[in-house]
Amino acid sequence: MRKNTELNALIRLIDDTDKEVFSEIEKRLIEIGKEAIPELEIAWGHSLDLIIQQRIESIIHKIQLEQLTGELKQWFDTDRDNLLSGALIVARYQYPDLNEEKILKKIEKIKRDVWIELNDNLTALEQVKVINHVFFTIHGFSGNTQNYHAPQNSFINNVLETKKGNPLTLALLYSEIARSAGIPVYGVNLPEHFILVYKDESGILPVNTPEDNPRLLFYINPFSKGAVFGNNEINAFLKSLKLKPEKSFFEPCTSADIIQRMIRNLIYSFTKLGHDDKVEELQNLLKAAGG
């Protein structure tokens, strides 16, 4: 009750014209945290003063951002192998009221459609063909070539809604769906692009596999509708970028690597759009994610 009384008193003082007084009010509301948001939203709805509304919006955003930063740090410290969880936290940066249950249901539908098409007798390539058919043909996912650097390409809810994304978000969804079906597909942190690798985990090595790492059977490019390729294509790509081949360019990366790259993609997108405030916020989120 004491906190509610204090909260209501603080909200009534949001219109204070003294900057130092308002700064202290804002600081205390942020300390109270998400419990303050419902009352702040009510106050916003009851006010016709544009300045008060803007102040309330700013305070709510700062509360949500602080909460998000804490969640991302906790994810990195305790749950960093859960790739989908990390992607949902990042999406809530732009969409704080994100309906995660709706997103998970959409992903589950794709997983079920893949599972129905699979059987135990398929080769690795045949398994990937099944995923490609379900993901790209039936569900219609594709690379957003017309608006490649748009921020929405990095938010998983947008990608599921529009069926368009950048290499990383498409690869994230693809690998999530594949691994749920027991297909060992993992992200590869290739410079200027993001791809997937099929890693043999059966213990039985097929012939004609790369000599340096025979467990990595082939690579997949979700941005090109699941095109399959080998080491030679990666070497040629690196050569075109004037980069020397490194082990990390060919092998699976961690979920933390993927989420960090997702945030860096957003930093680049918002930098191009001139949104310096968002760039600064995302840089702090990147630090929370171990980047």
C-alpha positions as CSV (number, residue, x, y, z in Angstrom):
1,M,0.0,0.0,0.0
2,R,2.9,2.4,0.9
3,K,4.4,1.8,-2.6
4,N,1.0,2.5,-4.3
5,T,0.7,5.7,-2.3
6,E,4.3,6.8,-3.2
7,L,3.7,5.8,-6.9
8,N,0.5,7.9,-7.2
9,A,2.3,10.8,-5.5
10,L,5.2,10.5,-8.0
11,I,2.9,10.4,-11.0
12,R,1.1,13.5,-9.9
13,L,4.4,15.3,-9.9
14,I,5.5,14.3,-13.4
15,D,4.5,17.8,-14.7
16,D,6.9,19.5,-12.4
17,T,8.7,22.3,-14.3
18,D,11.9,22.0,-12.2
19,K,14.2,19.8,-14.2
20,E,16.1,18.6,-11.1
21,V,12.9,17.7,-9.3
22,F,11.6,15.9,-12.4
23,S,14.9,14.0,-12.7
24,E,14.5,12.7,-9.2
25,I,10.9,11.7,-9.9
26,E,11.9,9.9,-13.0
27,K,14.8,8.1,-11.3
28,R,12.5,6.8,-8.5
29,L,9.8,5.6,-11.0
30,I,12.5,3.7,-12.9
31,E,13.6,2.1,-9.6
32,I,10.0,1.0,-8.9
33,G,10.2,-0.7,-12.2
34,K,7.5,-2.6,-14.2
35,E,5.0,-2.3,-11.3
36,A,4.8,1.4,-12.2
37,I,3.9,0.9,-15.8
38,P,0.1,0.2,-15.5
39,E,-0.4,3.4,-13.4
40,L,1.7,5.4,-15.8
41,E,-0.4,4.2,-18.7
42,I,-3.5,5.2,-16.9
43,A,-2.0,8.6,-16.2
44,W,-1.1,8.9,-19.9
45,G,-4.7,8.2,-20.9
46,H,-6.1,10.8,-18.5
47,S,-3.7,13.6,-19.6
48,L,-4.3,15.9,-22.6
49,D,-0.9,17.6,-22.0
50,L,1.6,16.6,-24.8
51,I,4.6,17.2,-22.6
52,I,3.3,15.0,-19.8
53,Q,2.4,12.3,-22.2
54,Q,5.9,12.4,-23.7
55,R,7.5,12.3,-20.2
56,I,5.4,9.2,-19.3
57,E,6.3,7.5,-22.6
58,S,10.0,8.1,-21.9
59,I,9.8,6.8,-18.4
60,I,7.9,3.6,-19.5
61,H,10.5,3.0,-22.2
62,K,13.4,3.4,-19.8
63,I,11.7,1.0,-17.3
64,Q,11.2,-1.6,-20.1
65,L,14.7,-1.1,-21.4
66,E,16.2,-1.6,-17.9
67,Q,14.1,-4.8,-17.5
68,L,15.1,-6.0,-20.9
69,T,18.8,-5.4,-20.2
70,G,18.5,-7.5,-17.0
71,E,16.8,-10.3,-18.8
72,L,19.4,-10.4,-21.5
73,K,22.2,-10.5,-19.0
74,Q,20.4,-13.3,-17.1
75,W,20.0,-15.2,-20.4
76,F,23.7,-14.9,-21.2
77,D,24.6,-16.0,-17.7
78,T,22.2,-18.9,-17.3
79,D,20.4,-19.8,-20.5
80,R,22.6,-18.8,-23.4
81,D,22.1,-22.1,-25.2
82,N,18.4,-21.3,-25.7
83,L,18.6,-19.4,-29.0
84,L,14.9,-18.8,-29.4
85,S,14.6,-17.3,-25.9
86,G,17.4,-14.9,-26.8
87,A,15.8,-13.9,-30.0
88,L,12.5,-13.2,-28.2
89,I,14.2,-10.9,-25.7
90,V,15.8,-8.9,-28.6
91,A,12.4,-8.6,-30.3
92,R,10.9,-7.1,-27.2
93,Y,13.3,-4.2,-27.5
94,Q,11.1,-2.9,-30.3
95,Y,7.9,-4.7,-29.3
96,P,7.6,-4.7,-25.5
97,D,4.1,-6.1,-25.5
98,L,5.1,-9.0,-27.8
99,N,2.8,-12.0,-27.7
100,E,5.4,-14.8,-27.3
101,E,2.7,-17.5,-27.2
102,K,1.5,-16.5,-30.7
103,I,5.1,-16.6,-32.0
104,L,5.8,-20.1,-30.5
105,K,2.5,-21.4,-32.0
106,K,3.6,-20.3,-35.5
107,I,7.0,-21.9,-35.1
108,E,5.3,-25.1,-33.8
109,K,3.1,-25.3,-36.9
110,I,6.2,-25.2,-39.1
111,K,7.9,-27.9,-36.9
112,R,4.9,-30.1,-37.2
113,D,4.7,-29.7,-41.0
114,V,8.4,-30.7,-41.2
115,W,8.0,-33.7,-38.9
116,I,5.1,-35.1,-41.0
117,E,7.3,-35.1,-44.1
118,L,10.4,-36.8,-42.5
119,N,11.2,-40.5,-42.0
120,D,14.2,-42.4,-40.6
121,N,15.5,-43.5,-44.0
122,L,16.3,-40.1,-45.4
123,T,19.9,-39.0,-46.0
124,A,21.2,-35.7,-44.7
125,L,20.6,-34.0,-48.1
126,E,17.1,-35.5,-48.3
127,Q,16.3,-34.2,-44.8
128,V,17.4,-30.7,-45.9
129,K,15.3,-30.9,-49.0
130,V,12.3,-31.7,-46.8
131,I,12.9,-28.6,-44.6
132,N,13.5,-26.5,-47.7
133,H,10.2,-27.6,-49.2
134,V,8.2,-26.9,-46.0
135,F,10.0,-23.7,-45.0
136,F,10.3,-22.0,-48.4
137,T,7.6,-23.5,-50.6
138,I,4.8,-24.3,-48.2
139,H,5.3,-21.5,-45.7
140,G,6.7,-19.0,-48.2
141,F,9.8,-17.7,-46.4
142,S,12.4,-15.8,-48.4
143,G,15.2,-13.3,-48.1
144,N,14.3,-9.6,-48.0
145,T,16.4,-8.5,-50.9
146,Q,14.5,-5.2,-51.5
147,N,15.0,-3.9,-48.0
148,Y,18.0,-5.9,-46.8
149,H,19.2,-3.6,-43.9
150,A,15.7,-2.8,-42.5
151,P,15.5,-3.3,-38.7
152,Q,12.4,-5.4,-39.0
153,N,14.5,-8.1,-40.6
154,S,16.1,-8.7,-37.3
155,F,12.9,-9.2,-35.2
156,I,11.7,-12.7,-35.2
157,N,8.0,-11.7,-34.9
158,N,8.3,-9.6,-38.0
159,V,10.0,-12.4,-40.0
160,L,7.2,-14.8,-39.0
161,E,4.5,-12.3,-40.0
162,T,6.0,-11.1,-43.3
163,K,7.8,-14.3,-44.2
164,K,10.8,-12.2,-45.1
165,G,14.1,-11.7,-43.2
166,N,17.8,-11.3,-43.4
167,P,20.3,-14.3,-43.5
168,L,20.6,-14.5,-39.7
169,T,16.9,-14.5,-38.8
170,L,16.0,-17.0,-41.5
171,A,18.9,-19.2,-40.4
172,L,17.8,-18.9,-36.8
173,L,14.3,-20.1,-37.6
174,Y,15.6,-22.8,-40.0
175,S,18.0,-24.3,-37.5
176,E,15.4,-24.1,-34.7
177,I,13.0,-26.1,-36.8
178,A,15.6,-28.5,-38.0
179,R,17.0,-29.3,-34.5
180,S,13.5,-29.8,-33.1
181,A,13.2,-32.7,-35.7
182,G,16.6,-34.1,-34.6
183,I,18.4,-32.7,-37.7
184,P,21.9,-31.4,-36.6
185,V,21.9,-28.0,-38.3
186,Y,23.9,-25.1,-36.7
187,G,24.7,-21.5,-37.4
188,V,28.0,-20.4,-38.9
189,N,29.2,-16.9,-38.3
190,L,30.6,-16.1,-41.8
191,P,31.7,-12.5,-42.3
192,E,29.2,-10.4,-44.3
193,H,26.8,-13.3,-44.4
194,F,25.2,-15.9,-42.1
195,I,24.8,-19.6,-43.1
196,L,24.2,-23.0,-41.6
197,V,26.2,-26.2,-41.5
198,Y,24.9,-29.8,-41.3
199,K,27.1,-31.5,-38.6
200,D,27.1,-35.3,-38.6
201,E,26.5,-36.5,-35.1
202,S,25.8,-40.2,-35.9
203,G,29.3,-41.4,-35.4
204,I,29.3,-43.0,-38.9
205,L,31.3,-40.9,-41.4
206,P,30.2,-40.9,-45.0
207,V,32.7,-40.7,-47.8
208,N,33.7,-37.4,-49.6
209,T,33.5,-35.2,-46.5
210,P,35.9,-32.3,-45.8
211,E,39.3,-33.5,-44.6
212,D,39.8,-30.8,-42.0
213,N,36.5,-31.5,-40.2
214,P,34.8,-34.6,-41.6
215,R,31.8,-34.1,-39.3
216,L,30.7,-31.0,-41.2
217,L,29.0,-32.5,-44.2
218,F,27.8,-29.4,-46.1
219,Y,26.5,-25.9,-45.8
220,I,23.1,-24.4,-46.3
221,N,22.2,-20.8,-47.3
222,P,18.6,-20.0,-46.0
223,F,18.8,-16.6,-47.7
224,S,19.0,-18.4,-51.1
225,K,16.1,-20.8,-50.3
226,G,18.3,-23.4,-48.7
227,A,20.9,-23.8,-51.4
228,V,23.5,-26.4,-50.4
229,F,27.3,-25.9,-51.0
230,G,30.7,-26.9,-49.7
231,N,34.0,-25.5,-48.5
232,N,35.1,-24.3,-51.9
233,E,32.3,-21.8,-52.1
234,I,33.1,-20.4,-48.7
235,N,36.8,-20.0,-49.7
236,A,35.8,-18.2,-52.9
237,F,33.5,-16.0,-50.9
238,L,36.2,-15.1,-48.4
239,K,38.6,-14.4,-51.3
240,S,36.1,-12.0,-52.8
241,L,36.1,-10.1,-49.5
242,K,39.9,-10.3,-49.4
243,L,39.8,-12.2,-46.1
244,K,42.0,-15.1,-45.0
245,P,40.1,-18.3,-44.1
246,E,39.7,-18.8,-40.3
247,K,38.4,-21.8,-38.5
248,S,35.4,-19.9,-37.1
249,F,34.2,-19.1,-40.6
250,F,33.6,-22.8,-41.3
251,E,32.4,-24.2,-37.9
252,P,29.3,-23.9,-35.8
253,C,29.0,-20.8,-33.6
254,T,27.3,-20.5,-30.3
255,S,23.8,-19.2,-29.6
256,A,25.4,-16.2,-27.8
257,D,27.4,-15.4,-31.0
258,I,24.1,-15.4,-33.0
259,I,22.2,-13.1,-30.6
260,Q,25.2,-10.7,-30.4
261,R,25.3,-10.6,-34.2
262,M,21.6,-10.0,-34.3
263,I,22.0,-7.0,-32.0
264,R,25.0,-5.7,-34.1
265,N,22.8,-6.0,-37.2
266,L,20.2,-3.8,-35.5
267,I,22.9,-1.3,-34.5
268,Y,24.0,-1.1,-38.1
269,S,20.4,-0.7,-39.3
270,F,19.5,2.1,-36.9
271,T,22.8,3.8,-37.5
272,K,21.9,4.0,-41.2
273,L,18.5,5.5,-40.2
274,G,20.2,8.1,-38.0
275,H,18.5,6.8,-34.8
276,D,21.4,7.6,-32.4
277,D,19.3,7.0,-29.3
278,K,18.5,3.5,-30.3
279,V,22.1,2.8,-31.3
280,E,23.2,3.7,-27.8
281,E,20.5,1.6,-26.2
282,L,21.4,-1.4,-28.4
283,Q,25.1,-1.0,-27.6
284,N,24.2,-1.4,-23.9
285,L,22.1,-4.5,-24.8
286,L,25.0,-5.9,-26.7
287,K,27.2,-5.6,-23.5
288,A,24.5,-7.4,-21.5
289,A,24.5,-10.2,-24.1
290,G,28.3,-10.6,-23.6
291,G,29.3,-8.7,-26.7
